[in-house]
Amino acid sequence: MDIDRRETDKHVEKTVARSVESLDYQELPVALAVMAKRFPDGYFVEPHDHPRDQLIYAVAGLMRVATSDDTWVVPPDRALFMPADIEHSIEICGNVEMRSLYITPLETSTIKVLKVHSLLRELITNLGREPMDYSGNKRAEQIAALIRIELMEAEALPLNIPLPRDERLRRVCQRLMSDPSTTLPLEQLADDAGASSKTLARLCARELGMSFSAWRRRVRFSKAMELLDGGQPMKQVARSCGYDSPSAFTYAFRKEFGMPPSGFRK
């Protein structure tokens, strides 16, 4: 009886003893592993990369992930798929309960934000309860295989904020990112950039892949998600994002995401 109890205790210890260092997950013999880690508000993860693909997912809290070319806002129930060997940093907004999945490279090199639906969330939760190395554990291996399938078939969401390389347009973009409430038209913003509004509009299409107004909306909604996640009143959120009224902000948010801001907050 004592022997059985000791064996059970060893199994429990092996199950819960998990590293919170990403390096410990890169050379595991399993194809997919889950790391759970908590981060306080304001924490900044310096630029780094991984030899494995990574799924950056927050059970609670909001993150802002940046590469040299783009920024992504990652709210709860969303996850960012980051292919291997791409340098990125992570800014923590609020107290974040993160789940990082480290995956032997999938057949894609595209960074994208994915919706974490209930099935995927439960699969990640269950695999996170298994040992780091679950080799030979058929149930865990099947869960990992299902996660890979779900990730390959998941649809990307428009939550990235591309950044231009042209210095003139970059100055305009940085001004709006630092203050999303700015309502100045492109014609006035062009004066500070040292370029005409027509030149900036062409640069937007070429370097950002969208119009200036579409890019501005993404910056505003990125800020809105951060404020909504922090519990700010709707009137304050609308004002901070350049909208005259909560109703105007709600209309624009619903048109972009198919749900009102109150639905995102829930």
For each residue, the residues with C-beta under 8 A, 3 or more apart:
1: 4 5
2: 5 6
3: 6 7
4: 1 7 8
5: 1 2 8 9
6: 2 3 9 10
7: 3 4 10 11
8: 4 5 11 12
9: 5 6 12 13
10: 6 7 13 14
11: 7 8 14 15
12: 8 9 15 16
13: 9 10 16 17
14: 10 11 17 131
15: 11 12 129 130 131
16: 12 13
17: 13 14
18: 35 36 128 131 132
19: 24 25 35 132
20: 35 36 37
21: 24
22: 25 26 35 50 100 102
23: 26
24: 19 21 28 132
25: 19 22 28 33 35 52 100 102 132
26: 22 23 50 51 52 102
27:
28: 24 25 33 102 132 133
29: 133 135
30: 33 132 133 134 135 140 141 144
31: 103 104 144 148
32: 101 102 103 104 127 144 147 148
33: 25 28 30 101 102 127 132 133
34: 99 100 101 124 127 128
35: 18 19 20 22 25 99 100 101 102
36: 18 20 97 98 99 128
37: 20 98 100
38: 95 96 97 98
39: 43 45 61 92 95 96 98
40: 43 92 95
41: 61 92 93 94 95
42: 92
43: 39 40 92 96
44: 89 90 91 92
45: 39 48 89 90 91 92
46: 89
47: 87 88 89
48: 45 87 88 89
49: 84 85 86 87 88
50: 22 26 53 54 82 84 85 102
51: 26 84 85
52: 25 26 84 102 103 104 105
53: 50 81 82 83 84 102 103 104 105 106
54: 50 81 82 84 100 101 102 103
55: 79 80 81 82 99 100 101 103 114 151
56: 63 65 74 79 80 81 82 90 98 100
57: 74 78 79 80 98 99 100 101 116 124
58: 61 62 63 74 75 76 79 96 97 98 99
59: 76 97 98 99
60: 76 94 95 96 97
61: 39 41 58 76 92 93 94 95 96 97 98 229
62: 58 73 74 75 76 93 94 96 225 226 229
63: 56 58 73 74 80 90 91 92 93 96 98
64: 71 72 73 74 90 91 93 222 226
65: 56 71 72 74 80 82 88 89 90 91
66: 70 71 72 88 89 90 91
67: 70 71 86 87 88 111
68: 87 163
69: 162 163
70: 66 67 111 160 161 162 163
71: 64 65 66 67 160 161 163 177 222
72: 64 65 66 80 111 113 159 160 161
73: 62 63 64 159 161 221 222 225 226
74: 56 57 58 62 63 64 65 78 79 80 113 159
75: 58 62 78 225 229 264
76: 58 59 60 61 62 229
77: 115 116 121
78: 57 74 75 113 114 115 116 157 159
79: 55 56 57 58 74 113 114 116
80: 55 56 57 63 65 72 74 111 112 113 114
81: 53 54 55 56 108 110 111 112 113 114 151 154
82: 50 53 54 55 56 65 86 88 111
83: 53 86 105 106 108 109 110 111
84: 49 50 51 52 53 54 105
85: 49 50 51
86: 49 67 82 83 111
87: 47 48 49 67 68
88: 47 48 49 65 66 67 82
89: 44 45 46 47 48 65 66
90: 44 45 56 63 64 65 66
91: 44 45 63 64 65 66
92: 39 40 41 42 43 44 45 61 63 96
93: 41 61 62 63 64 96 226 229 230
94: 41 60 61 62 229 230
95: 38 39 40 41 60 61
96: 38 39 43 58 60 61 62 63 92 93
97: 36 38 58 59 60 61
98: 36 37 38 39 56 57 58 59 61 63
99: 34 35 36 55 57 58 59 124 128
100: 22 25 34 35 37 54 55 56 57
101: 32 33 34 35 54 55 57 124 147
102: 22 25 26 28 32 33 35 50 52 53 54
103: 31 32 52 53 54 55 106 148 151
104: 31 32 52 53
105: 52 53 83 84
106: 53 83 103 148 151 152
107: 152
108: 81 83 152
109: 83
110: 81 83 156
111: 67 70 72 80 81 82 83 86 160
112: 80 81 154 156 157 160
113: 72 74 78 79 80 81 156 157 159 160
114: 55 78 79 80 81 151 154 155 156 157
115: 77 78 154 155 157
116: 57 77 78 79 120 121 124
117: 120 121
118: 121 122
119: 122 123 150
120: 116 117 123 124 147 150 151 154
121: 77 116 117 118 124 125
122: 118 119 125 126
123: 119 120 126 127 143 146 147 150
124: 34 57 99 101 116 120 121 127 128 147
125: 121 122 128 129
126: 122 123 129 130 143
127: 32 33 34 123 124 130 134 140 143 144 147
128: 18 34 36 99 124 125
129: 15 125 126
130: 15 126 127 134 137 140 143
131: 14 15 18 134 137
132: 18 19 24 25 28 30 33
133: 28 29 30 33
134: 30 127 130 131 137 140 141 144
135: 29 30
136:
137: 130 131 134 140 141
138: 141 142
139: 142 143
140: 30 127 130 134 137 143 144
141: 30 134 137 138 144 145
142: 138 139 145 146
143: 123 126 127 130 139 140 146 147
144: 30 31 32 127 134 140 141 147 148
145: 141 142 148 149
146: 123 142 143 149 150
147: 32 101 120 123 124 127 143 144 150 151
148: 31 32 103 106 144 145 151 152
149: 145 146 152 153
150: 119 120 123 146 147 153 154
151: 55 81 103 106 114 120 147 148 154
152: 106 107 108 148 149
153: 149 150
154: 81 112 114 115 120 150 151
155: 114 115
156: 110 112 113 114
157: 78 112 113 114 115
158: 218 256
159: 72 73 74 78 113 218 222
160: 70 71 72 111 112 113 218
161: 70 71 72 73 177 215 218 219 222
162: 69 70 207 208 209 210 215
163: 68 69 70 71 170 173
164: 169 170 173 203 204 207 208
165: 170 207
166: 169 170 203 207
167: 170 171
168: 171 172 193 194 195 199 200 203
169: 164 166 172 173 193 195 200 203 204 207 208
170: 163 164 165 166 167 173 174
171: 167 168 174 175 192 193
172: 168 169 175 176 186 189 190 192 193 200
173: 163 164 169 170 176 177 215 219
174: 170 171 177 178
175: 171 172 178 179 182 189 192
176: 172 173 179 180 182 189 216 219
177: 71 161 173 174 180 219
178: 174 175
179: 175 176 182
180: 176 177 219 220 222 223 240 241 242
181: 239 240 241 242
182: 175 176 179 242
183: 242
184: 188 189
185: 188 189 197
186: 172 189 190 197 200 201 212
187: 190 191 197
188: 184 185 191
189: 172 175 176 184 185 186 192 193 197 200
190: 172 186 187 193 195 196 197 199 200
191: 187 188
192: 171 172 175 189
193: 168 169 171 172 189 190 200
194: 168
195: 168 169 190 199 200 203
196: 190 199 200
197: 185 186 187 189 190 200 201
198: 201 202
199: 168 190 195 196 202 203
200: 168 169 172 186 189 190 193 195 196 197 203 204 212
201: 186 197 198 204 205 211 212
202: 198 199 205 206
203: 164 166 168 169 195 199 200 206 207 208
204: 164 169 200 201 207 208 210 211 212 215
205: 201 202 208 209 210 211
206: 202 203
207: 162 164 165 166 169 203 204
208: 162 164 169 203 204 205 212 215
209: 162 205
210: 162 204 205 214 215
211: 201 204 205 214 215
212: 186 200 201 204 208 215 216
213: 216 217
214: 210 211 217 218
215: 161 162 173 204 208 210 211 212 218 219
216: 176 212 213 219 220 242
217: 213 214 220 221 252 256
218: 158 159 160 161 214 215 221 222
219: 161 173 176 177 180 215 216 222 223
220: 180 216 217 223 224 241 242 243
221: 73 217 218 224 225 241 253 256 257
222: 64 71 73 159 161 180 218 219 225 226
223: 180 219 220 226 227 240 241
224: 220 221 227 228 237 240 241 249 253 261
225: 62 73 75 221 222 228 229 264
226: 62 64 73 93 222 223 229 230
227: 223 224 230 232 236 237 240 241
228: 224 225 231 232 237 261 264 265
229: 61 62 75 76 93 94 225 226 265
230: 93 94 226 227
231: 228
232: 227 228 236 237 240
233: 236 237
234: 237 238 246 249 250 261 262
235: 238 239 246
236: 227 232 233 239 240
237: 224 227 228 232 233 234 240 241 246 249 261
238: 234 235 241 243 244 245 246 248 249 250
239: 181 235 236 243
240: 180 181 223 224 227 232 236 237
241: 180 181 220 221 223 224 227 237 238 249
242: 180 181 182 183 216 220
243: 220 238 239 246 248 249 252
244: 238 248
245: 238 248 249
246: 234 235 237 238 243 249 250
247: 250 251
248: 238 243 244 245 251 252
249: 224 234 237 238 241 243 245 246 252 253 261
250: 234 238 246 247 253 254 260 261
251: 247 248 254 255
252: 217 243 248 249 255 256
253: 221 224 249 250 256 257 259 260 261 264
254: 250 251 257 258 259 260
255: 251 252
256: 158 217 221 252 253
257: 221 253 254 264
258: 254
259: 253 254 263 264
260: 250 253 254 263 264
261: 224 228 234 237 249 250 253 264 265
262: 234 265 266
263: 259 260 266
264: 75 225 228 253 257 259 260 261
265: 228 229 261 262
266: 262 263
